[in-house]
Amino acid sequence: MAALPGPGQNGELGEEQRNGPGGQDTQGSDGPYSQARQTLESLLNKSMRIRMTDGRTLIGLFLCTDRDCNVILGSAQEYLKPTDSLVQGEPRVLGLAMIPGHHVVSIEVETDSVSSLPYT
């Protein structure tokens, strides 16, 4: 396992830490990922509904995501897939939940919580 380059003599960040992997500038406002990052940051602490491949739906507050599209929801509630013999009952309270990115089918953000987004 390789160690990350440490700070320079005066405490400045090394190039890998400043620009991210591959030398891409992730901190500047002109970087290719800045708009996507701003959009994700604007969704923090908003209520989301995530549908999963097994039919379950989780509703909770968006706390974070990572490069693999895994999503962390806070105050999450799980709703089971409704079947013919079973009506959808009470939600199961999960609290903090991690949804693997490969299990995410769709993500919806509550319209009340996205009124401040520039693209709505």
Biopython code that builds the backbone (N, CA, C, O; Angstrom):
import numpy as np
from Bio.PDB.StructureBuilder import StructureBuilder

atoms = [
    (1, "MET", "N", (0.850, -1.167, 0.000)),
    (1, "MET", "CA", (0.000, 0.000, 0.000)),
    (1, "MET", "C", (0.897, 1.231, 0.000)),
    (1, "MET", "O", (1.738, 1.382, 0.886)),
    (2, "ALA", "N", (0.729, 2.103, -0.974)),
    (2, "ALA", "CA", (1.562, 3.291, -1.097)),
    (2, "ALA", "C", (1.007, 4.404, -0.234)),
    (2, "ALA", "O", (-0.206, 4.578, -0.122)),
    (3, "ALA", "N", (1.909, 5.153, 0.374)),
    (3, "ALA", "CA", (1.503, 6.288, 1.201)),
    (3, "ALA", "C", (1.306, 7.511, 0.321)),
    (3, "ALA", "O", (1.986, 7.677, -0.691)),
    (4, "LEU", "N", (0.367, 8.369, 0.717)),
    (4, "LEU", "CA", (0.156, 9.620, -0.003)),
    (4, "LEU", "C", (1.329, 10.545, 0.244)),
    (4, "LEU", "O", (1.917, 10.518, 1.325)),
    (5, "PRO", "N", (1.680, 11.362, -0.733)),
    (5, "PRO", "CA", (2.762, 12.324, -0.500)),
    (5, "PRO", "C", (2.368, 13.297, 0.593)),
    (5, "PRO", "O", (1.228, 13.760, 0.638)),
    (6, "GLY", "N", (3.293, 13.606, 1.461)),
    (6, "GLY", "CA", (3.018, 14.487, 2.586)),
    (6, "GLY", "C", (3.113, 15.947, 2.190)),
    (6, "GLY", "O", (3.495, 16.267, 1.064)),
    (7, "PRO", "N", (2.765, 16.836, 3.113)),
    (7, "PRO", "CA", (2.854, 18.257, 2.818)),
    (7, "PRO", "C", (4.295, 18.678, 2.609)),
    (7, "PRO", "O", (5.226, 18.020, 3.072)),
    (8, "GLY", "N", (4.464, 19.794, 1.899)),
    (8, "GLY", "CA", (5.798, 20.330, 1.644)),
    (8, "GLY", "C", (6.397, 20.909, 2.905)),
    (8, "GLY", "O", (5.819, 20.797, 3.986)),
    (9, "GLN", "N", (7.567, 21.533, 2.765)),
    (9, "GLN", "CA", (8.270, 22.046, 3.935)),
    (9, "GLN", "C", (7.479, 23.122, 4.661)),
    (9, "GLN", "O", (7.543, 23.212, 5.887)),
    (10, "ASN", "N", (6.742, 23.933, 3.931)),
    (10, "ASN", "CA", (5.996, 25.024, 4.563)),
    (10, "ASN", "C", (4.547, 24.649, 4.843)),
    (10, "ASN", "O", (3.724, 25.527, 5.099)),
    (11, "GLY", "N", (4.226, 23.375, 4.798)),
    (11, "GLY", "CA", (2.870, 22.930, 5.080)),
    (11, "GLY", "C", (1.952, 22.957, 3.872)),
    (11, "GLY", "O", (0.763, 22.665, 4.000)),
    (12, "GLU", "N", (2.490, 23.310, 2.669)),
    (12, "GLU", "CA", (1.618, 23.314, 1.501)),
    (12, "GLU", "C", (1.347, 21.883, 1.058)),
    (12, "GLU", "O", (2.112, 20.965, 1.357)),
    (13, "LEU", "N", (0.249, 21.715, 0.344)),
    (13, "LEU", "CA", (-0.142, 20.400, -0.132)),
    (13, "LEU", "C", (0.718, 19.973, -1.297)),
    (13, "LEU", "O", (1.136, 20.806, -2.101)),
    (14, "GLY", "N", (0.991, 18.672, -1.399)),
    (14, "GLY", "CA", (1.672, 18.134, -2.564)),
    (14, "GLY", "C", (0.751, 18.186, -3.770)),
    (14, "GLY", "O", (-0.455, 18.380, -3.616)),
    (15, "GLU", "N", (1.298, 18.015, -4.973)),
    (15, "GLU", "CA", (0.489, 18.115, -6.195)),
    (15, "GLU", "C", (-0.650, 17.112, -6.217)),
    (15, "GLU", "O", (-1.752, 17.444, -6.654)),
    (16, "GLU", "N", (-0.410, 15.889, -5.753)),
    (16, "GLU", "CA", (-1.437, 14.852, -5.735)),
    (16, "GLU", "C", (-2.588, 15.250, -4.813)),
    (16, "GLU", "O", (-3.751, 15.016, -5.143)),
    (17, "GLN", "N", (-2.277, 15.851, -3.658)),
    (17, "GLN", "CA", (-3.320, 16.258, -2.729)),
    (17, "GLN", "C", (-4.062, 17.491, -3.222)),
    (17, "GLN", "O", (-5.269, 17.611, -3.012)),
    (18, "ARG", "N", (-3.368, 18.395, -3.864)),
    (18, "ARG", "CA", (-3.979, 19.634, -4.333)),
    (18, "ARG", "C", (-4.855, 19.391, -5.547)),
    (18, "ARG", "O", (-5.950, 19.946, -5.635)),
    (19, "ASN", "N", (-4.401, 18.580, -6.479)),
    (19, "ASN", "CA", (-5.110, 18.388, -7.742)),
    (19, "ASN", "C", (-5.904, 17.104, -7.811)),
    (19, "ASN", "O", (-6.656, 16.907, -8.766)),
    (20, "GLY", "N", (-5.769, 16.234, -6.849)),
    (20, "GLY", "CA", (-6.499, 14.975, -6.868)),
    (20, "GLY", "C", (-5.796, 13.966, -7.754)),
    (20, "GLY", "O", (-4.797, 14.298, -8.392)),
    (21, "PRO", "N", (-6.301, 12.730, -7.807)),
    (21, "PRO", "CA", (-5.683, 11.689, -8.609)),
    (21, "PRO", "C", (-5.660, 12.083, -10.084)),
    (21, "PRO", "O", (-6.624, 12.653, -10.596)),
    (22, "GLY", "N", (-4.588, 11.786, -10.744)),
    (22, "GLY", "CA", (-4.481, 12.079, -12.166)),
    (22, "GLY", "C", (-4.137, 13.518, -12.454)),
    (22, "GLY", "O", (-4.116, 13.916, -13.618)),
    (23, "GLY", "N", (-3.862, 14.326, -11.423)),
    (23, "GLY", "CA", (-3.465, 15.709, -11.620)),
    (23, "GLY", "C", (-4.595, 16.645, -11.997)),
    (23, "GLY", "O", (-4.333, 17.768, -12.428)),
    (24, "GLN", "N", (-5.860, 16.217, -11.848)),
    (24, "GLN", "CA", (-6.981, 17.082, -12.210)),
    (24, "GLN", "C", (-7.242, 18.081, -11.098)),
    (24, "GLN", "O", (-7.227, 17.725, -9.919)),
    (25, "ASP", "N", (-7.481, 19.326, -11.471)),
    (25, "ASP", "CA", (-7.759, 20.375, -10.502)),
    (25, "ASP", "C", (-9.191, 20.228, -10.016)),
    (25, "ASP", "O", (-10.133, 20.541, -10.744)),
    (26, "THR", "N", (-9.358, 19.744, -8.767)),
    (26, "THR", "CA", (-10.698, 19.523, -8.229)),
    (26, "THR", "C", (-11.151, 20.665, -7.342)),
    (26, "THR", "O", (-12.306, 20.681, -6.916)),
    (27, "GLN", "N", (-10.283, 21.620, -7.049)),
    (27, "GLN", "CA", (-10.658, 22.693, -6.150)),
    (27, "GLN", "C", (-11.017, 23.974, -6.875)),
    (27, "GLN", "O", (-11.780, 24.780, -6.342)),
    (28, "GLY", "N", (-10.500, 24.188, -8.058)),
    (28, "GLY", "CA", (-10.762, 25.424, -8.782)),
    (28, "GLY", "C", (-12.171, 25.468, -9.327)),
    (28, "GLY", "O", (-12.762, 24.425, -9.606)),
    (29, "SER", "N", (-12.717, 26.663, -9.483)),
    (29, "SER", "CA", (-14.083, 26.808, -9.975)),
    (29, "SER", "C", (-14.171, 26.514, -11.467)),
    (29, "SER", "O", (-15.266, 26.306, -11.991)),
    (30, "ASP", "N", (-13.009, 26.494, -12.172)),
    (30, "ASP", "CA", (-13.016, 26.204, -13.600)),
    (30, "ASP", "C", (-12.809, 24.728, -13.889)),
    (30, "ASP", "O", (-12.785, 24.339, -15.057)),
    (31, "GLY", "N", (-12.659, 23.891, -12.868)),
    (31, "GLY", "CA", (-12.412, 22.466, -13.055)),
    (31, "GLY", "C", (-13.613, 21.783, -13.684)),
    (31, "GLY", "O", (-14.739, 22.266, -13.567)),
    (32, "PRO", "N", (-13.374, 20.654, -14.353)),
    (32, "PRO", "CA", (-14.465, 19.954, -15.044)),
    (32, "PRO", "C", (-15.512, 19.372, -14.104)),
    (32, "PRO", "O", (-16.637, 19.098, -14.524)),
    (33, "TYR", "N", (-15.159, 19.183, -12.850)),
    (33, "TYR", "CA", (-16.086, 18.558, -11.919)),
    (33, "TYR", "C", (-16.746, 19.558, -10.982)),
    (33, "TYR", "O", (-17.519, 19.158, -10.111)),
    (34, "SER", "N", (-16.464, 20.844, -11.134)),
    (34, "SER", "CA", (-16.951, 21.815, -10.162)),
    (34, "SER", "C", (-18.474, 21.936, -10.161)),
    (34, "SER", "O", (-19.075, 22.052, -9.093)),
    (35, "GLN", "N", (-19.111, 21.913, -11.332)),
    (35, "GLN", "CA", (-20.568, 22.037, -11.367)),
    (35, "GLN", "C", (-21.234, 20.801, -10.781)),
    (35, "GLN", "O", (-22.217, 20.915, -10.049)),
    (36, "ALA", "N", (-20.707, 19.617, -11.096)),
    (36, "ALA", "CA", (-21.270, 18.387, -10.527)),
    (36, "ALA", "C", (-21.096, 18.380, -9.014)),
    (36, "ALA", "O", (-21.998, 17.973, -8.281)),
    (37, "ARG", "N", (-19.939, 18.830, -8.551)),
    (37, "ARG", "CA", (-19.690, 18.879, -7.118)),
    (37, "ARG", "C", (-20.640, 19.858, -6.432)),
    (37, "ARG", "O", (-21.177, 19.560, -5.365)),
    (38, "GLN", "N", (-20.848, 21.026, -7.045)),
    (38, "GLN", "CA", (-21.769, 22.014, -6.471)),
    (38, "GLN", "C", (-23.188, 21.467, -6.416)),
    (38, "GLN", "O", (-23.908, 21.703, -5.446)),
    (39, "THR", "N", (-23.596, 20.734, -7.454)),
    (39, "THR", "CA", (-24.930, 20.147, -7.462)),
    (39, "THR", "C", (-25.081, 19.140, -6.329)),
    (39, "THR", "O", (-26.083, 19.146, -5.614)),
    (40, "LEU", "N", (-24.075, 18.270, -6.166)),
    (40, "LEU", "CA", (-24.131, 17.294, -5.074)),
    (40, "LEU", "C", (-24.147, 17.995, -3.715)),
    (40, "LEU", "O", (-24.893, 17.598, -2.820)),
    (41, "GLU", "N", (-23.335, 19.028, -3.562)),
    (41, "GLU", "CA", (-23.301, 19.752, -2.294)),
    (41, "GLU", "C", (-24.642, 20.424, -2.006)),
    (41, "GLU", "O", (-25.041, 20.537, -0.847)),
    (42, "SER", "N", (-25.336, 20.866, -3.045)),
    (42, "SER", "CA", (-26.637, 21.504, -2.832)),
    (42, "SER", "C", (-27.704, 20.491, -2.404)),
    (42, "SER", "O", (-28.734, 20.873, -1.849)),
    (43, "LEU", "N", (-27.461, 19.216, -2.659)),
    (43, "LEU", "CA", (-28.409, 18.172, -2.273)),
    (43, "LEU", "C", (-28.177, 17.634, -0.867)),
    (43, "LEU", "O", (-28.989, 16.863, -0.357)),
    (44, "LEU", "N", (-27.079, 18.033, -0.240)),
    (44, "LEU", "CA", (-26.799, 17.548, 1.108)),
    (44, "LEU", "C", (-27.941, 17.893, 2.062)),
    (44, "LEU", "O", (-28.484, 18.997, 2.035)),
    (45, "ASN", "N", (-28.287, 16.935, 2.892)),
    (45, "ASN", "CA", (-29.350, 17.062, 3.900)),
    (45, "ASN", "C", (-30.735, 17.246, 3.300)),
    (45, "ASN", "O", (-31.650, 17.683, 3.998)),
    (46, "LYS", "N", (-30.912, 16.924, 2.024)),
    (46, "LYS", "CA", (-32.234, 16.936, 1.397)),
    (46, "LYS", "C", (-32.817, 15.525, 1.478)),
    (46, "LYS", "O", (-32.083, 14.537, 1.508)),
    (47, "SER", "N", (-34.124, 15.452, 1.513)),
    (47, "SER", "CA", (-34.798, 14.167, 1.575)),
    (47, "SER", "C", (-34.783, 13.504, 0.199)),
    (47, "SER", "O", (-35.144, 14.124, -0.801)),
    (48, "MET", "N", (-34.359, 12.234, 0.157)),
    (48, "MET", "CA", (-34.269, 11.473, -1.093)),
    (48, "MET", "C", (-35.026, 10.163, -0.989)),
    (48, "MET", "O", (-35.155, 9.571, 0.083)),
    (49, "ARG", "N", (-35.520, 9.732, -2.136)),
    (49, "ARG", "CA", (-36.154, 8.422, -2.260)),
    (49, "ARG", "C", (-35.290, 7.613, -3.221)),
    (49, "ARG", "O", (-35.105, 8.003, -4.374)),
    (50, "ILE", "N", (-34.763, 6.492, -2.749)),
    (50, "ILE", "CA", (-33.901, 5.644, -3.580)),
    (50, "ILE", "C", (-34.577, 4.303, -3.776)),
    (50, "ILE", "O", (-34.885, 3.600, -2.814)),
    (51, "ARG", "N", (-34.804, 3.957, -5.041)),
    (51, "ARG", "CA", (-35.349, 2.646, -5.380)),
    (51, "ARG", "C", (-34.189, 1.708, -5.667)),
    (51, "ARG", "O", (-33.227, 2.081, -6.337)),
    (52, "MET", "N", (-34.288, 0.478, -5.152)),
    (52, "MET", "CA", (-33.200, -0.485, -5.278)),
    (52, "MET", "C", (-33.597, -1.643, -6.177)),
    (52, "MET", "O", (-34.778, -1.854, -6.456)),
    (53, "THR", "N", (-32.583, -2.398, -6.633)),
    (53, "THR", "CA", (-32.804, -3.486, -7.581)),
    (53, "THR", "C", (-33.709, -4.585, -7.037)),
    (53, "THR", "O", (-34.357, -5.280, -7.820)),
    (54, "ASP", "N", (-33.773, -4.762, -5.729)),
    (54, "ASP", "CA", (-34.614, -5.813, -5.159)),
    (54, "ASP", "C", (-36.039, -5.346, -4.881)),
    (54, "ASP", "O", (-36.830, -6.090, -4.301)),
    (55, "GLY", "N", (-36.379, -4.111, -5.292)),
    (55, "GLY", "CA", (-37.742, -3.622, -5.136)),
    (55, "GLY", "C", (-37.966, -2.770, -3.905)),
    (55, "GLY", "O", (-39.007, -2.123, -3.786)),
    (56, "ARG", "N", (-37.024, -2.754, -2.997)),
    (56, "ARG", "CA", (-37.185, -1.926, -1.803)),
    (56, "ARG", "C", (-36.983, -0.457, -2.144)),
    (56, "ARG", "O", (-36.326, -0.121, -3.130)),
    (57, "THR", "N", (-37.556, 0.412, -1.317)),
    (57, "THR", "CA", (-37.384, 1.856, -1.443)),
    (57, "THR", "C", (-36.918, 2.386, -0.104)),
    (57, "THR", "O", (-37.491, 2.068, 0.938)),
    (58, "LEU", "N", (-35.873, 3.196, -0.140)),
    (58, "LEU", "CA", (-35.377, 3.828, 1.074)),
    (58, "LEU", "C", (-35.588, 5.334, 0.959)),
    (58, "LEU", "O", (-35.312, 5.929, -0.082)),
    (59, "ILE", "N", (-36.075, 5.937, 2.024)),
    (59, "ILE", "CA", (-36.272, 7.384, 2.073)),
    (59, "ILE", "C", (-35.500, 7.911, 3.270)),
    (59, "ILE", "O", (-35.641, 7.411, 4.386)),
    (60, "GLY", "N", (-34.680, 8.928, 3.021)),
    (60, "GLY", "CA", (-33.893, 9.504, 4.102)),
    (60, "GLY", "C", (-33.167, 10.746, 3.638)),
    (60, "GLY", "O", (-33.363, 11.198, 2.510)),
    (61, "LEU", "N", (-32.329, 11.304, 4.498)),
    (61, "LEU", "CA", (-31.577, 12.510, 4.198)),
    (61, "LEU", "C", (-30.252, 12.141, 3.538)),
    (61, "LEU", "O", (-29.518, 11.294, 4.047)),
    (62, "PHE", "N", (-29.948, 12.768, 2.417)),
    (62, "PHE", "CA", (-28.706, 12.530, 1.698)),
    (62, "PHE", "C", (-27.544, 13.104, 2.504)),
    (62, "PHE", "O", (-27.480, 14.308, 2.750)),
    (63, "LEU", "N", (-26.623, 12.222, 2.914)),
    (63, "LEU", "CA", (-25.480, 12.659, 3.702)),
    (63, "LEU", "C", (-24.186, 12.670, 2.908)),
    (63, "LEU", "O", (-23.393, 13.602, 3.036)),
    (64, "CYS", "N", (-23.960, 11.643, 2.085)),
    (64, "CYS", "CA", (-22.740, 11.636, 1.279)),
    (64, "CYS", "C", (-22.802, 10.541, 0.220)),
    (64, "CYS", "O", (-23.664, 9.663, 0.238)),
    (65, "THR", "N", (-21.849, 10.636, -0.703)),
    (65, "THR", "CA", (-21.675, 9.632, -1.741)),
    (65, "THR", "C", (-20.183, 9.488, -1.994)),
    (65, "THR", "O", (-19.388, 10.251, -1.445)),
    (66, "ASP", "N", (-19.790, 8.523, -2.818)),
    (66, "ASP", "CA", (-18.382, 8.347, -3.144)),
    (66, "ASP", "C", (-18.222, 8.036, -4.623)),
    (66, "ASP", "O", (-19.192, 8.079, -5.380)),
    (67, "ARG", "N", (-17.010, 7.725, -5.031)),
    (67, "ARG", "CA", (-16.721, 7.488, -6.452)),
    (67, "ARG", "C", (-17.450, 6.278, -7.013)),
    (67, "ARG", "O", (-17.683, 6.204, -8.220)),
    (68, "ASP", "N", (-17.813, 5.334, -6.162)),
    (68, "ASP", "CA", (-18.518, 4.133, -6.605)),
    (68, "ASP", "C", (-20.024, 4.318, -6.609)),
    (68, "ASP", "O", (-20.767, 3.360, -6.825)),
    (69, "CYS", "N", (-20.483, 5.541, -6.370)),
    (69, "CYS", "CA", (-21.911, 5.888, -6.327)),
    (69, "CYS", "C", (-22.639, 5.261, -5.150)),
    (69, "CYS", "O", (-23.866, 5.171, -5.168)),
    (70, "ASN", "N", (-21.914, 4.826, -4.132)),
    (70, "ASN", "CA", (-22.566, 4.399, -2.907)),
    (70, "ASN", "C", (-23.174, 5.637, -2.264)),
    (70, "ASN", "O", (-22.609, 6.727, -2.353)),
    (71, "VAL", "N", (-24.322, 5.474, -1.618)),
    (71, "VAL", "CA", (-25.022, 6.609, -1.021)),
    (71, "VAL", "C", (-25.257, 6.323, 0.453)),
    (71, "VAL", "O", (-25.639, 5.214, 0.828)),
    (72, "ILE", "N", (-25.028, 7.331, 1.285)),
    (72, "ILE", "CA", (-25.334, 7.239, 2.717)),
    (72, "ILE", "C", (-26.561, 8.104, 2.984)),
    (72, "ILE", "O", (-26.579, 9.293, 2.665)),
    (73, "LEU", "N", (-27.590, 7.487, 3.576)),
    (73, "LEU", "CA", (-28.800, 8.203, 3.979)),
    (73, "LEU", "C", (-28.886, 8.206, 5.501)),
    (73, "LEU", "O", (-28.610, 7.197, 6.150)),
    (74, "GLY", "N", (-29.269, 9.343, 6.058)),
    (74, "GLY", "CA", (-29.521, 9.441, 7.489)),
    (74, "GLY", "C", (-31.022, 9.423, 7.740)),
    (74, "GLY", "O", (-31.804, 9.804, 6.868)),
    (75, "SER", "N", (-31.423, 8.985, 8.919)),
    (75, "SER", "CA", (-32.838, 8.883, 9.297)),
    (75, "SER", "C", (-33.627, 8.112, 8.236)),
    (75, "SER", "O", (-34.740, 8.491, 7.874)),
    (76, "ALA", "N", (-33.033, 7.035, 7.751)),
    (76, "ALA", "CA", (-33.622, 6.273, 6.640)),
    (76, "ALA", "C", (-34.761, 5.375, 7.111)),
    (76, "ALA", "O", (-34.749, 4.825, 8.212)),
    (77, "GLN", "N", (-35.746, 5.256, 6.222)),
    (77, "GLN", "CA", (-36.858, 4.326, 6.421)),
    (77, "GLN", "C", (-36.936, 3.433, 5.195)),
    (77, "GLN", "O", (-36.752, 3.888, 4.066)),
    (78, "GLU", "N", (-37.210, 2.167, 5.430)),
    (78, "GLU", "CA", (-37.278, 1.181, 4.348)),
    (78, "GLU", "C", (-38.737, 0.814, 4.080)),
    (78, "GLU", "O", (-39.495, 0.507, 5.001)),
    (79, "TYR", "N", (-39.110, 0.852, 2.813)),
    (79, "TYR", "CA", (-40.438, 0.425, 2.381)),
    (79, "TYR", "C", (-40.253, -0.796, 1.499)),
    (79, "TYR", "O", (-39.479, -0.772, 0.542)),
    (80, "LEU", "N", (-40.968, -1.865, 1.824)),
    (80, "LEU", "CA", (-40.848, -3.091, 1.047)),
    (80, "LEU", "C", (-41.641, -2.995, -0.241)),
    (80, "LEU", "O", (-42.577, -2.204, -0.352)),
    (81, "LYS", "N", (-41.256, -3.808, -1.212)),
    (81, "LYS", "CA", (-41.950, -3.871, -2.502)),
    (81, "LYS", "C", (-43.345, -4.424, -2.257)),
    (81, "LYS", "O", (-43.492, -5.493, -1.666)),
    (82, "PRO", "N", (-44.376, -3.702, -2.707)),
    (82, "PRO", "CA", (-45.732, -4.226, -2.512)),
    (82, "PRO", "C", (-45.961, -5.460, -3.386)),
    (82, "PRO", "O", (-45.552, -5.494, -4.547)),
    (83, "THR", "N", (-46.618, -6.468, -2.819)),
    (83, "THR", "CA", (-46.960, -7.678, -3.574)),
    (83, "THR", "C", (-48.469, -7.816, -3.621)),
    (83, "THR", "O", (-49.191, -7.082, -2.946)),
    (84, "ASP", "N", (-48.946, -8.768, -4.428)),
    (84, "ASP", "CA", (-50.387, -8.971, -4.560)),
    (84, "ASP", "C", (-51.024, -9.385, -3.238)),
    (84, "ASP", "O", (-52.122, -8.936, -2.908)),
    (85, "SER", "N", (-50.337, -10.240, -2.479)),
    (85, "SER", "CA", (-50.928, -10.755, -1.249)),
    (85, "SER", "C", (-50.635, -9.876, -0.042)),
    (85, "SER", "O", (-51.214, -10.069, 1.027)),
    (86, "LEU", "N", (-49.744, -8.918, -0.209)),
    (86, "LEU", "CA", (-49.330, -8.097, 0.924)),
    (86, "LEU", "C", (-49.438, -6.626, 0.549)),
    (86, "LEU", "O", (-48.852, -6.176, -0.435)),
    (87, "VAL", "N", (-50.193, -5.890, 1.347)),
    (87, "VAL", "CA", (-50.256, -4.449, 1.102)),
    (87, "VAL", "C", (-49.038, -3.806, 1.771)),
    (87, "VAL", "O", (-48.506, -4.315, 2.758)),
    (88, "GLN", "N", (-48.617, -2.684, 1.207)),
    (88, "GLN", "CA", (-47.453, -2.013, 1.771)),
    (88, "GLN", "C", (-47.798, -1.515, 3.164)),
    (88, "GLN", "O", (-48.698, -0.693, 3.336)),
    (89, "GLY", "N", (-47.074, -2.021, 4.161)),
    (89, "GLY", "CA", (-47.361, -1.679, 5.546)),
    (89, "GLY", "C", (-46.513, -0.537, 6.045)),
    (89, "GLY", "O", (-46.074, 0.316, 5.273)),
    (90, "GLU", "N", (-46.292, -0.528, 7.314)),
    (90, "GLU", "CA", (-45.493, 0.502, 7.963)),
    (90, "GLU", "C", (-44.037, 0.401, 7.514)),
    (90, "GLU", "O", (-43.538, -0.692, 7.249)),
    (91, "PRO", "N", (-43.367, 1.537, 7.432)),
    (91, "PRO", "CA", (-41.954, 1.492, 7.074)),
    (91, "PRO", "C", (-41.117, 0.956, 8.233)),
    (91, "PRO", "O", (-41.494, 1.070, 9.400)),
    (92, "ARG", "N", (-39.991, 0.380, 7.889)),
    (92, "ARG", "CA", (-39.046, -0.078, 8.906)),
    (92, "ARG", "C", (-38.001, 1.016, 9.076)),
    (92, "ARG", "O", (-37.394, 1.447, 8.096)),
    (93, "VAL", "N", (-37.786, 1.464, 10.295)),
    (93, "VAL", "CA", (-36.829, 2.528, 10.574)),
    (93, "VAL", "C", (-35.430, 1.920, 10.607)),
    (93, "VAL", "O", (-35.160, 0.996, 11.375)),
    (94, "LEU", "N", (-34.539, 2.453, 9.757)),
    (94, "LEU", "CA", (-33.174, 1.958, 9.685)),
    (94, "LEU", "C", (-32.179, 2.889, 10.368)),
    (94, "LEU", "O", (-31.170, 2.432, 10.906)),
    (95, "GLY", "N", (-32.453, 4.178, 10.351)),
    (95, "GLY", "CA", (-31.489, 5.144, 10.874)),
    (95, "GLY", "C", (-30.473, 5.480, 9.795)),
    (95, "GLY", "O", (-30.837, 6.038, 8.761)),
    (96, "LEU", "N", (-29.210, 5.151, 10.016)),
    (96, "LEU", "CA", (-28.152, 5.405, 9.046)),
    (96, "LEU", "C", (-28.044, 4.202, 8.111)),
    (96, "LEU", "O", (-27.920, 3.068, 8.573)),
    (97, "ALA", "N", (-28.092, 4.442, 6.800)),
    (97, "ALA", "CA", (-28.067, 3.339, 5.839)),
    (97, "ALA", "C", (-27.106, 3.639, 4.704)),
    (97, "ALA", "O", (-27.022, 4.772, 4.231)),
    (98, "MET", "N", (-26.378, 2.610, 4.265)),
    (98, "MET", "CA", (-25.494, 2.727, 3.113)),
    (98, "MET", "C", (-26.077, 1.879, 1.992)),
    (98, "MET", "O", (-26.316, 0.683, 2.160)),
    (99, "ILE", "N", (-26.303, 2.518, 0.842)),
    (99, "ILE", "CA", (-26.851, 1.827, -0.315)),
    (99, "ILE", "C", (-25.731, 1.666, -1.336)),
    (99, "ILE", "O", (-25.218, 2.665, -1.839)),
    (100, "PRO", "N", (-25.341, 0.435, -1.654)),
    (100, "PRO", "CA", (-24.297, 0.238, -2.665)),
    (100, "PRO", "C", (-24.747, 0.790, -4.013)),
    (100, "PRO", "O", (-25.895, 0.600, -4.414)),
    (101, "GLY", "N", (-23.856, 1.463, -4.702)),
    (101, "GLY", "CA", (-24.194, 2.104, -5.972)),
    (101, "GLY", "C", (-24.740, 1.155, -7.016)),
    (101, "GLY", "O", (-25.601, 1.540, -7.807)),
    (102, "HIS", "N", (-24.260, -0.083, -7.036)),
    (102, "HIS", "CA", (-24.735, -1.028, -8.057)),
    (102, "HIS", "C", (-26.151, -1.531, -7.773)),
    (102, "HIS", "O", (-26.734, -2.213, -8.616)),
    (103, "HIS", "N", (-26.714, -1.215, -6.615)),
    (103, "HIS", "CA", (-28.096, -1.595, -6.303)),
    (103, "HIS", "C", (-29.086, -0.448, -6.514)),
    (103, "HIS", "O", (-30.293, -0.643, -6.370)),
    (104, "VAL", "N", (-28.592, 0.739, -6.851)),
    (104, "VAL", "CA", (-29.466, 1.903, -7.038)),
    (104, "VAL", "C", (-30.108, 1.844, -8.417)),
    (104, "VAL", "O", (-29.411, 1.751, -9.428)),
    (105, "VAL", "N", (-31.433, 1.896, -8.458)),
    (105, "VAL", "CA", (-32.177, 1.946, -9.717)),
    (105, "VAL", "C", (-32.529, 3.384, -10.053)),
    (105, "VAL", "O", (-32.344, 3.824, -11.187)),
    (106, "SER", "N", (-33.041, 4.126, -9.061)),
    (106, "SER", "CA", (-33.394, 5.523, -9.296)),
    (106, "SER", "C", (-33.283, 6.303, -7.996)),
    (106, "SER", "O", (-33.404, 5.756, -6.900)),
    (107, "ILE", "N", (-33.049, 7.604, -8.157)),
    (107, "ILE", "CA", (-32.976, 8.513, -7.019)),
    (107, "ILE", "C", (-33.898, 9.688, -7.307)),
    (107, "ILE", "O", (-33.826, 10.296, -8.375)),
    (108, "GLU", "N", (-34.757, 10.003, -6.357)),
    (108, "GLU", "CA", (-35.646, 11.155, -6.475)),
    (108, "GLU", "C", (-35.414, 12.051, -5.269)),
    (108, "GLU", "O", (-35.245, 11.575, -4.147)),
    (109, "VAL", "N", (-35.408, 13.346, -5.519)),
    (109, "VAL", "CA", (-35.270, 14.324, -4.447)),
    (109, "VAL", "C", (-36.622, 14.984, -4.268)),
    (109, "VAL", "O", (-37.277, 15.326, -5.253)),
    (110, "GLU", "N", (-37.053, 15.172, -3.019)),
    (110, "GLU", "CA", (-38.348, 15.804, -2.774)),
    (110, "GLU", "C", (-38.367, 17.192, -3.384)),
    (110, "GLU", "O", (-37.408, 17.949, -3.231)),
    (111, "THR", "N", (-39.444, 17.536, -4.072)),
    (111, "THR", "CA", (-39.533, 18.813, -4.771)),
    (111, "THR", "C", (-39.507, 20.000, -3.824)),
    (111, "THR", "O", (-39.013, 21.064, -4.196)),
    (112, "ASP", "N", (-40.023, 19.849, -2.611)),
    (112, "ASP", "CA", (-39.981, 20.944, -1.646)),
    (112, "ASP", "C", (-38.545, 21.293, -1.291)),
    (112, "ASP", "O", (-38.228, 22.455, -1.039)),
    (113, "SER", "N", (-37.670, 20.281, -1.270)),
    (113, "SER", "CA", (-36.306, 20.503, -0.814)),
    (113, "SER", "C", (-35.374, 20.911, -1.942)),
    (113, "SER", "O", (-34.214, 21.220, -1.668)),
    (114, "VAL", "N", (-35.820, 20.931, -3.214)),
    (114, "VAL", "CA", (-34.937, 21.319, -4.309)),
    (114, "VAL", "C", (-35.336, 22.646, -4.930)),
    (114, "VAL", "O", (-34.849, 22.982, -6.010)),
    (115, "SER", "N", (-36.199, 23.405, -4.291)),
    (115, "SER", "CA", (-36.649, 24.659, -4.874)),
    (115, "SER", "C", (-35.518, 25.664, -5.037)),
    (115, "SER", "O", (-35.635, 26.600, -5.828)),
    (116, "SER", "N", (-34.425, 25.484, -4.300)),
    (116, "SER", "CA", (-33.306, 26.428, -4.391)),
    (116, "SER", "C", (-32.298, 26.037, -5.476)),
    (116, "SER", "O", (-31.341, 26.775, -5.709)),
    (117, "LEU", "N", (-32.492, 24.886, -6.149)),
    (117, "LEU", "CA", (-31.547, 24.464, -7.175)),
    (117, "LEU", "C", (-31.675, 25.318, -8.418)),
    (117, "LEU", "O", (-32.790, 25.692, -8.784)),
    (118, "PRO", "N", (-30.560, 25.645, -9.090)),
    (118, "PRO", "CA", (-30.610, 26.529, -10.247)),
    (118, "PRO", "C", (-31.291, 25.936, -11.472)),
    (118, "PRO", "O", (-31.734, 26.693, -12.335)),
    (119, "TYR", "N", (-31.394, 24.623, -11.584)),
    (119, "TYR", "CA", (-31.950, 24.016, -12.774)),
    (119, "TYR", "C", (-33.416, 23.640, -12.649)),
    (119, "TYR", "O", (-33.953, 23.003, -13.555)),
    (120, "THR", "N", (-34.092, 24.011, -11.555)),
    (120, "THR", "CA", (-35.503, 23.671, -11.411)),
    (120, "THR", "C", (-36.388, 24.779, -11.902)),
    (120, "THR", "O", (-37.613, 24.659, -11.854)),
]
sb = StructureBuilder()
sb.init_structure("model")
sb.init_model(0)
sb.init_chain("A")
sb.init_seg("    ")
for serial, (resi, resn, name, xyz) in enumerate(atoms, 1):
    if name == "N":
        sb.init_residue(resn, " ", resi, " ")
    sb.init_atom(name, np.array(xyz, "f"), 0.0, 1.0, " ", f" {name:<3s}", serial, name[0])
structure = sb.get_structure()
